[in-house]
């Protein structure tokens, strides 16, 4: 397994955002992913309590 950035498409995508100084766009994507994860966790927690 290679440790270079090109080995994982997700790593390459992050590297491109950082190289293009698109920090705000990357932050928006990460915040949206966290919101989705918390929503899923909340839904699962609600199902297990009822």
mmCIF file as Biopython writes it, N, C-alpha, C and O atoms, coordinates in Angstrom:
data_model
#
loop_
_atom_site.group_PDB
_atom_site.id
_atom_site.type_symbol
_atom_site.label_atom_id
_atom_site.label_alt_id
_atom_site.label_comp_id
_atom_site.label_asym_id
_atom_site.label_entity_id
_atom_site.label_seq_id
_atom_site.pdbx_PDB_ins_code
_atom_site.Cartn_x
_atom_site.Cartn_y
_atom_site.Cartn_z
_atom_site.occupancy
_atom_site.B_iso_or_equiv
_atom_site.auth_seq_id
_atom_site.auth_asym_id
_atom_site.pdbx_PDB_model_num
ATOM 1   N N  . UNK A ? 1  ? 0.848   -1.187 0.000  1.0 0.0 1  A 1 
ATOM 2   C CA . UNK A ? 1  ? 0.000   0.000  0.000  1.0 0.0 1  A 1 
ATOM 3   C C  . UNK A ? 1  ? 0.887   1.241  0.000  1.0 0.0 1  A 1 
ATOM 4   O O  . UNK A ? 1  ? 1.845   1.325  0.769  1.0 0.0 1  A 1 
ATOM 5   N N  . UNK A ? 2  ? 0.582   2.159  -0.821 1.0 0.0 2  A 1 
ATOM 6   C CA . UNK A ? 2  ? 1.384   3.358  -0.991 1.0 0.0 2  A 1 
ATOM 7   C C  . UNK A ? 2  ? 0.929   4.460  -0.047 1.0 0.0 2  A 1 
ATOM 8   O O  . UNK A ? 2  ? -0.254  4.556  0.281  1.0 0.0 2  A 1 
ATOM 9   N N  . UNK A ? 3  ? 1.870   5.289  0.388  1.0 0.0 3  A 1 
ATOM 10  C CA . UNK A ? 3  ? 1.540   6.417  1.261  1.0 0.0 3  A 1 
ATOM 11  C C  . UNK A ? 3  ? 1.423   7.724  0.502  1.0 0.0 3  A 1 
ATOM 12  O O  . UNK A ? 3  ? 1.208   8.772  1.112  1.0 0.0 3  A 1 
ATOM 13  N N  . UNK A ? 4  ? 1.562   7.686  -0.820 1.0 0.0 4  A 1 
ATOM 14  C CA . UNK A ? 4  ? 1.478   8.937  -1.578 1.0 0.0 4  A 1 
ATOM 15  C C  . UNK A ? 4  ? 0.019   9.399  -1.676 1.0 0.0 4  A 1 
ATOM 16  O O  . UNK A ? 4  ? -0.913  8.604  -1.556 1.0 0.0 4  A 1 
ATOM 17  N N  . UNK A ? 5  ? -0.146  10.691 -1.896 1.0 0.0 5  A 1 
ATOM 18  C CA . UNK A ? 5  ? -1.468  11.301 -1.909 1.0 0.0 5  A 1 
ATOM 19  C C  . UNK A ? 5  ? -2.350  10.718 -3.008 1.0 0.0 5  A 1 
ATOM 20  O O  . UNK A ? 5  ? -3.565  10.633 -2.830 1.0 0.0 5  A 1 
ATOM 21  N N  . UNK A ? 6  ? -1.782  10.322 -4.117 1.0 0.0 6  A 1 
ATOM 22  C CA . UNK A ? 6  ? -2.550  9.823  -5.237 1.0 0.0 6  A 1 
ATOM 23  C C  . UNK A ? 6  ? -3.127  8.435  -5.033 1.0 0.0 6  A 1 
ATOM 24  O O  . UNK A ? 6  ? -3.872  7.954  -5.887 1.0 0.0 6  A 1 
ATOM 25  N N  . UNK A ? 7  ? -2.807  7.780  -3.931 1.0 0.0 7  A 1 
ATOM 26  C CA . UNK A ? 7  ? -3.269  6.411  -3.730 1.0 0.0 7  A 1 
ATOM 27  C C  . UNK A ? 7  ? -4.741  6.338  -3.335 1.0 0.0 7  A 1 
ATOM 28  O O  . UNK A ? 7  ? -5.384  5.313  -3.562 1.0 0.0 7  A 1 
ATOM 29  N N  . UNK A ? 8  ? -5.275  7.378  -2.763 1.0 0.0 8  A 1 
ATOM 30  C CA . UNK A ? 8  ? -6.675  7.390  -2.335 1.0 0.0 8  A 1 
ATOM 31  C C  . UNK A ? 8  ? -7.355  8.612  -2.960 1.0 0.0 8  A 1 
ATOM 32  O O  . UNK A ? 8  ? -6.920  9.741  -2.735 1.0 0.0 8  A 1 
ATOM 33  N N  . UNK A ? 9  ? -8.409  8.397  -3.733 1.0 0.0 9  A 1 
ATOM 34  C CA . UNK A ? 9  ? -9.074  9.535  -4.386 1.0 0.0 9  A 1 
ATOM 35  C C  . UNK A ? 9  ? -9.544  10.597 -3.396 1.0 0.0 9  A 1 
ATOM 36  O O  . UNK A ? 9  ? -9.540  11.787 -3.713 1.0 0.0 9  A 1 
ATOM 37  N N  . UNK A ? 10 ? -9.946  10.175 -2.212 1.0 0.0 10 A 1 
ATOM 38  C CA . UNK A ? 10 ? -10.397 11.165 -1.216 1.0 0.0 10 A 1 
ATOM 39  C C  . UNK A ? 10 ? -9.246  12.048 -0.782 1.0 0.0 10 A 1 
ATOM 40  O O  . UNK A ? 10 ? -9.415  13.257 -0.622 1.0 0.0 10 A 1 
ATOM 41  N N  . UNK A ? 11 ? -8.066  11.453 -0.589 1.0 0.0 11 A 1 
ATOM 42  C CA . UNK A ? 11 ? -6.894  12.246 -0.227 1.0 0.0 11 A 1 
ATOM 43  C C  . UNK A ? 11 ? -6.532  13.212 -1.337 1.0 0.0 11 A 1 
ATOM 44  O O  . UNK A ? 11 ? -6.159  14.356 -1.077 1.0 0.0 11 A 1 
ATOM 45  N N  . UNK A ? 12 ? -6.640  12.753 -2.572 1.0 0.0 12 A 1 
ATOM 46  C CA . UNK A ? 12 ? -6.339  13.619 -3.712 1.0 0.0 12 A 1 
ATOM 47  C C  . UNK A ? 12 ? -7.306  14.792 -3.773 1.0 0.0 12 A 1 
ATOM 48  O O  . UNK A ? 12 ? -6.910  15.915 -4.086 1.0 0.0 12 A 1 
ATOM 49  N N  . UNK A ? 13 ? -8.576  14.531 -3.473 1.0 0.0 13 A 1 
ATOM 50  C CA . UNK A ? 13 ? -9.583  15.592 -3.492 1.0 0.0 13 A 1 
ATOM 51  C C  . UNK A ? 13 ? -9.278  16.653 -2.430 1.0 0.0 13 A 1 
ATOM 52  O O  . UNK A ? 13 ? -9.354  17.852 -2.701 1.0 0.0 13 A 1 
ATOM 53  N N  . UNK A ? 14 ? -8.937  16.206 -1.236 1.0 0.0 14 A 1 
ATOM 54  C CA . UNK A ? 14 ? -8.593  17.142 -0.161 1.0 0.0 14 A 1 
ATOM 55  C C  . UNK A ? 14 ? -7.351  17.930 -0.540 1.0 0.0 14 A 1 
ATOM 56  O O  . UNK A ? 14 ? -7.297  19.142 -0.329 1.0 0.0 14 A 1 
ATOM 57  N N  . UNK A ? 15 ? -6.356  17.258 -1.096 1.0 0.0 15 A 1 
ATOM 58  C CA . UNK A ? 15 ? -5.130  17.948 -1.496 1.0 0.0 15 A 1 
ATOM 59  C C  . UNK A ? 15 ? -5.420  19.025 -2.542 1.0 0.0 15 A 1 
ATOM 60  O O  . UNK A ? 15 ? -4.852  20.115 -2.482 1.0 0.0 15 A 1 
ATOM 61  N N  . UNK A ? 16 ? -6.298  18.726 -3.493 1.0 0.0 16 A 1 
ATOM 62  C CA . UNK A ? 16 ? -6.650  19.730 -4.510 1.0 0.0 16 A 1 
ATOM 63  C C  . UNK A ? 16 ? -7.346  20.936 -3.887 1.0 0.0 16 A 1 
ATOM 64  O O  . UNK A ? 16 ? -7.055  22.077 -4.246 1.0 0.0 16 A 1 
ATOM 65  N N  . UNK A ? 17 ? -8.268  20.685 -2.953 1.0 0.0 17 A 1 
ATOM 66  C CA . UNK A ? 17 ? -8.925  21.800 -2.274 1.0 0.0 17 A 1 
ATOM 67  C C  . UNK A ? 17 ? -7.908  22.668 -1.555 1.0 0.0 17 A 1 
ATOM 68  O O  . UNK A ? 17 ? -7.964  23.895 -1.633 1.0 0.0 17 A 1 
ATOM 69  N N  . UNK A ? 18 ? -6.985  22.036 -0.859 1.0 0.0 18 A 1 
ATOM 70  C CA . UNK A ? 18 ? -5.988  22.798 -0.115 1.0 0.0 18 A 1 
ATOM 71  C C  . UNK A ? 18 ? -5.040  23.548 -1.039 1.0 0.0 18 A 1 
ATOM 72  O O  . UNK A ? 18 ? -4.652  24.678 -0.743 1.0 0.0 18 A 1 
ATOM 73  N N  . UNK A ? 19 ? -4.665  22.934 -2.149 1.0 0.0 19 A 1 
ATOM 74  C CA . UNK A ? 19 ? -3.775  23.598 -3.101 1.0 0.0 19 A 1 
ATOM 75  C C  . UNK A ? 19 ? -4.451  24.804 -3.745 1.0 0.0 19 A 1 
ATOM 76  O O  . UNK A ? 19 ? -3.790  25.794 -4.058 1.0 0.0 19 A 1 
ATOM 77  N N  . UNK A ? 20 ? -5.767  24.723 -3.942 1.0 0.0 20 A 1 
ATOM 78  C CA . UNK A ? 20 ? -6.499  25.813 -4.579 1.0 0.0 20 A 1 
ATOM 79  C C  . UNK A ? 20 ? -7.037  26.816 -3.570 1.0 0.0 20 A 1 
ATOM 80  O O  . UNK A ? 20 ? -7.814  27.702 -3.928 1.0 0.0 20 A 1 
ATOM 81  N N  . UNK A ? 21 ? -6.630  26.682 -2.314 1.0 0.0 21 A 1 
ATOM 82  C CA . UNK A ? 21 ? -7.063  27.586 -1.249 1.0 0.0 21 A 1 
ATOM 83  C C  . UNK A ? 21 ? -8.579  27.645 -1.119 1.0 0.0 21 A 1 
ATOM 84  O O  . UNK A ? 21 ? -9.142  28.706 -0.848 1.0 0.0 21 A 1 
ATOM 85  N N  . UNK A ? 22 ? -9.236  26.511 -1.311 1.0 0.0 22 A 1 
ATOM 86  C CA . UNK A ? 22 ? -10.683 26.433 -1.181 1.0 0.0 22 A 1 
ATOM 87  C C  . UNK A ? 22 ? -11.065 25.937 0.216  1.0 0.0 22 A 1 
ATOM 88  O O  . UNK A ? 22 ? -11.907 25.051 0.362  1.0 0.0 22 A 1 
ATOM 89  N N  . UNK A ? 23 ? -10.444 26.511 1.222  1.0 0.0 23 A 1 
ATOM 90  C CA . UNK A ? 23 ? -10.683 26.077 2.593  1.0 0.0 23 A 1 
ATOM 91  C C  . UNK A ? 23 ? -12.132 26.227 3.014  1.0 0.0 23 A 1 
ATOM 92  O O  . UNK A ? 23 ? -12.665 25.377 3.726  1.0 0.0 23 A 1 
ATOM 93  N N  . UNK A ? 24 ? -12.777 27.309 2.577  1.0 0.0 24 A 1 
ATOM 94  C CA . UNK A ? 24 ? -14.176 27.522 2.952  1.0 0.0 24 A 1 
ATOM 95  C C  . UNK A ? 24 ? -15.072 26.435 2.358  1.0 0.0 24 A 1 
ATOM 96  O O  . UNK A ? 24 ? -15.971 25.934 3.032  1.0 0.0 24 A 1 
ATOM 97  N N  . UNK A ? 25 ? -14.830 26.076 1.114  1.0 0.0 25 A 1 
ATOM 98  C CA . UNK A ? 25 ? -15.639 25.039 0.475  1.0 0.0 25 A 1 
ATOM 99  C C  . UNK A ? 25 ? -15.407 23.687 1.150  1.0 0.0 25 A 1 
ATOM 100 O O  . UNK A ? 25 ? -16.349 22.925 1.366  1.0 0.0 25 A 1 
ATOM 101 N N  . UNK A ? 26 ? -14.157 23.396 1.478  1.0 0.0 26 A 1 
ATOM 102 C CA . UNK A ? 26 ? -13.841 22.149 2.175  1.0 0.0 26 A 1 
ATOM 103 C C  . UNK A ? 26 ? -14.505 22.129 3.547  1.0 0.0 26 A 1 
ATOM 104 O O  . UNK A ? 26 ? -15.029 21.097 3.968  1.0 0.0 26 A 1 
ATOM 105 N N  . UNK A ? 27 ? -14.486 23.255 4.243  1.0 0.0 27 A 1 
ATOM 106 C CA . UNK A ? 27 ? -15.145 23.346 5.545  1.0 0.0 27 A 1 
ATOM 107 C C  . UNK A ? 27 ? -16.635 23.090 5.410  1.0 0.0 27 A 1 
ATOM 108 O O  . UNK A ? 27 ? -17.217 22.379 6.230  1.0 0.0 27 A 1 
ATOM 109 N N  . UNK A ? 28 ? -17.257 23.655 4.394  1.0 0.0 28 A 1 
ATOM 110 C CA . UNK A ? 28 ? -18.696 23.432 4.167  1.0 0.0 28 A 1 
ATOM 111 C C  . UNK A ? 28 ? -19.006 21.959 3.948  1.0 0.0 28 A 1 
ATOM 112 O O  . UNK A ? 28 ? -19.997 21.444 4.465  1.0 0.0 28 A 1 
ATOM 113 N N  . UNK A ? 29 ? -18.155 21.282 3.181  1.0 0.0 29 A 1 
ATOM 114 C CA . UNK A ? 29 ? -18.346 19.852 2.916  1.0 0.0 29 A 1 
ATOM 115 C C  . UNK A ? 29 ? -18.206 19.058 4.201  1.0 0.0 29 A 1 
ATOM 116 O O  . UNK A ? 29 ? -19.008 18.165 4.472  1.0 0.0 29 A 1 
ATOM 117 N N  . UNK A ? 30 ? -17.189 19.378 4.999  1.0 0.0 30 A 1 
ATOM 118 C CA . UNK A ? 30 ? -16.968 18.656 6.254  1.0 0.0 30 A 1 
ATOM 119 C C  . UNK A ? 30 ? -18.088 18.904 7.254  1.0 0.0 30 A 1 
ATOM 120 O O  . UNK A ? 30 ? -18.506 17.979 7.950  1.0 0.0 30 A 1 
ATOM 121 N N  . UNK A ? 31 ? -18.576 20.127 7.337  1.0 0.0 31 A 1 
ATOM 122 C CA . UNK A ? 31 ? -19.687 20.440 8.242  1.0 0.0 31 A 1 
ATOM 123 C C  . UNK A ? 31 ? -20.942 19.684 7.813  1.0 0.0 31 A 1 
ATOM 124 O O  . UNK A ? 31 ? -21.654 19.143 8.659  1.0 0.0 31 A 1 
ATOM 125 N N  . UNK A ? 32 ? -21.218 19.640 6.527  1.0 0.0 32 A 1 
ATOM 126 C CA . UNK A ? 32 ? -22.383 18.902 6.031  1.0 0.0 32 A 1 
ATOM 127 C C  . UNK A ? 32 ? -22.264 17.411 6.359  1.0 0.0 32 A 1 
ATOM 128 O O  . UNK A ? 32 ? -23.251 16.771 6.721  1.0 0.0 32 A 1 
ATOM 129 N N  . UNK A ? 33 ? -21.058 16.866 6.231  1.0 0.0 33 A 1 
ATOM 130 C CA . UNK A ? 33 ? -20.850 15.452 6.556  1.0 0.0 33 A 1 
ATOM 131 C C  . UNK A ? 33 ? -21.065 15.203 8.046  1.0 0.0 33 A 1 
ATOM 132 O O  . UNK A ? 33 ? -21.659 14.193 8.425  1.0 0.0 33 A 1 
ATOM 133 N N  . UNK A ? 34 ? -20.592 16.105 8.884  1.0 0.0 34 A 1 
ATOM 134 C CA . UNK A ? 34 ? -20.812 15.959 10.330 1.0 0.0 34 A 1 
ATOM 135 C C  . UNK A ? 34 ? -22.288 16.074 10.685 1.0 0.0 34 A 1 
ATOM 136 O O  . UNK A ? 34 ? -22.784 15.326 11.528 1.0 0.0 34 A 1 
ATOM 137 N N  . UNK A ? 35 ? -22.989 17.000 10.052 1.0 0.0 35 A 1 
ATOM 138 C CA . UNK A ? 35 ? -24.423 17.135 10.307 1.0 0.0 35 A 1 
ATOM 139 C C  . UNK A ? 35 ? -25.163 15.859 9.930  1.0 0.0 35 A 1 
ATOM 140 O O  . UNK A ? 35 ? -26.055 15.420 10.656 1.0 0.0 35 A 1 
ATOM 141 N N  . UNK A ? 36 ? -24.796 15.260 8.795  1.0 0.0 36 A 1 
ATOM 142 C CA . UNK A ? 36 ? -25.403 13.992 8.383  1.0 0.0 36 A 1 
ATOM 143 C C  . UNK A ? 36 ? -25.107 12.894 9.394  1.0 0.0 36 A 1 
ATOM 144 O O  . UNK A ? 36 ? -25.991 12.120 9.759  1.0 0.0 36 A 1 
ATOM 145 N N  . UNK A ? 37 ? -23.854 12.832 9.843  1.0 0.0 37 A 1 
ATOM 146 C CA . UNK A ? 37 ? -23.475 11.795 10.808 1.0 0.0 37 A 1 
ATOM 147 C C  . UNK A ? 37 ? -24.253 11.963 12.114 1.0 0.0 37 A 1 
ATOM 148 O O  . UNK A ? 37 ? -24.740 10.980 12.672 1.0 0.0 37 A 1 
ATOM 149 N N  . UNK A ? 38 ? -24.372 13.194 12.605 1.0 0.0 38 A 1 
ATOM 150 C CA . UNK A ? 38 ? -25.119 13.417 13.846 1.0 0.0 38 A 1 
ATOM 151 C C  . UNK A ? 38 ? -26.605 13.116 13.671 1.0 0.0 38 A 1 
ATOM 152 O O  . UNK A ? 38 ? -27.247 12.608 14.591 1.0 0.0 38 A 1 
ATOM 153 N N  . UNK A ? 39 ? -27.153 13.426 12.501 1.0 0.0 39 A 1 
ATOM 154 C CA . UNK A ? 39 ? -28.561 13.112 12.242 1.0 0.0 39 A 1 
ATOM 155 C C  . UNK A ? 39 ? -28.783 11.605 12.273 1.0 0.0 39 A 1 
ATOM 156 O O  . UNK A ? 39 ? -29.751 11.119 12.857 1.0 0.0 39 A 1 
ATOM 157 N N  . UNK A ? 40 ? -27.875 10.876 11.638 1.0 0.0 40 A 1 
ATOM 158 C CA . UNK A ? 40 ? -27.980 9.414  11.617 1.0 0.0 40 A 1 
ATOM 159 C C  . UNK A ? 40 ? -27.873 8.858  13.035 1.0 0.0 40 A 1 
ATOM 160 O O  . UNK A ? 40 ? -28.651 7.988  13.426 1.0 0.0 40 A 1 
ATOM 161 N N  . UNK A ? 41 ? -26.907 9.362  13.800 1.0 0.0 41 A 1 
ATOM 162 C CA . UNK A ? 41 ? -26.756 8.902  15.185 1.0 0.0 41 A 1 
ATOM 163 C C  . UNK A ? 41 ? -28.003 9.208  16.011 1.0 0.0 41 A 1 
ATOM 164 O O  . UNK A ? 41 ? -28.440 8.377  16.807 1.0 0.0 41 A 1 
ATOM 165 N N  . UNK A ? 42 ? -28.569 10.387 15.826 1.0 0.0 42 A 1 
ATOM 166 C CA . UNK A ? 42 ? -29.773 10.764 16.556 1.0 0.0 42 A 1 
ATOM 167 C C  . UNK A ? 42 ? -30.932 9.841  16.185 1.0 0.0 42 A 1 
ATOM 168 O O  . UNK A ? 42 ? -31.671 9.390  17.060 1.0 0.0 42 A 1 
ATOM 169 N N  . UNK A ? 43 ? -31.092 9.562  14.894 1.0 0.0 43 A 1 
ATOM 170 C CA . UNK A ? 43 ? -32.161 8.665  14.450 1.0 0.0 43 A 1 
ATOM 171 C C  . UNK A ? 43 ? -31.991 7.266  15.025 1.0 0.0 43 A 1 
ATOM 172 O O  . UNK A ? 43 ? -32.959 6.653  15.473 1.0 0.0 43 A 1 
ATOM 173 N N  . UNK A ? 44 ? -30.770 6.767  15.013 1.0 0.0 44 A 1 
ATOM 174 C CA . UNK A ? 44 ? -30.500 5.438  15.563 1.0 0.0 44 A 1 
ATOM 175 C C  . UNK A ? 44 ? -30.746 5.407  17.072 1.0 0.0 44 A 1 
ATOM 176 O O  . UNK A ? 44 ? -31.310 4.444  17.593 1.0 0.0 44 A 1 
ATOM 177 N N  . UNK A ? 45 ? -30.332 6.439  17.754 1.0 0.0 45 A 1 
ATOM 178 C CA . UNK A ? 45 ? -30.519 6.514  19.200 1.0 0.0 45 A 1 
ATOM 179 C C  . UNK A ? 45 ? -32.007 6.560  19.527 1.0 0.0 45 A 1 
ATOM 180 O O  . UNK A ? 45 ? -32.458 5.914  20.473 1.0 0.0 45 A 1 
ATOM 181 N N  . UNK A ? 46 ? -32.766 7.319  18.748 1.0 0.0 46 A 1 
ATOM 182 C CA . UNK A ? 46 ? -34.208 7.408  18.967 1.0 0.0 46 A 1 
ATOM 183 C C  . UNK A ? 46 ? -34.878 6.052  18.767 1.0 0.0 46 A 1 
ATOM 184 O O  . UNK A ? 46 ? -35.792 5.697  19.511 1.0 0.0 46 A 1 
ATOM 185 N N  . UNK A ? 47 ? -34.437 5.303  17.783 1.0 0.0 47 A 1 
ATOM 186 C CA . UNK A ? 47 ? -35.031 3.973  17.513 1.0 0.0 47 A 1 
ATOM 187 C C  . UNK A ? 47 ? -34.725 2.981  18.622 1.0 0.0 47 A 1 
ATOM 188 O O  . UNK A ? 47 ? -35.564 2.142  18.950 1.0 0.0 47 A 1 
ATOM 189 N N  . UNK A ? 48 ? -33.549 3.065  19.198 1.0 0.0 48 A 1 
ATOM 190 C CA . UNK A ? 48 ? -33.176 2.100  20.234 1.0 0.0 48 A 1 
ATOM 191 C C  . UNK A ? 48 ? -33.843 2.406  21.571 1.0 0.0 48 A 1 
ATOM 192 O O  . UNK A ? 48 ? -33.954 1.521  22.420 1.0 0.0 48 A 1 
ATOM 193 N N  . UNK A ? 49 ? -34.282 3.629  21.768 1.0 0.0 49 A 1 
ATOM 194 C CA . UNK A ? 49 ? -34.933 4.004  23.019 1.0 0.0 49 A 1 
ATOM 195 C C  . UNK A ? 49 ? -36.417 3.664  23.023 1.0 0.0 49 A 1 
ATOM 196 O O  . UNK A ? 49 ? -37.020 3.571  24.093 1.0 0.0 49 A 1 
ATOM 197 N N  . UNK A ? 50 ? -37.015 3.478  21.863 1.0 0.0 50 A 1 
ATOM 198 C CA . UNK A ? 50 ? -38.469 3.223  21.809 1.0 0.0 50 A 1 
ATOM 199 C C  . UNK A ? 50 ? -38.771 1.796  21.555 1.0 0.0 50 A 1 
ATOM 200 O O  . UNK A ? 50 ? -39.939 1.416  21.480 1.0 0.0 50 A 1 
#
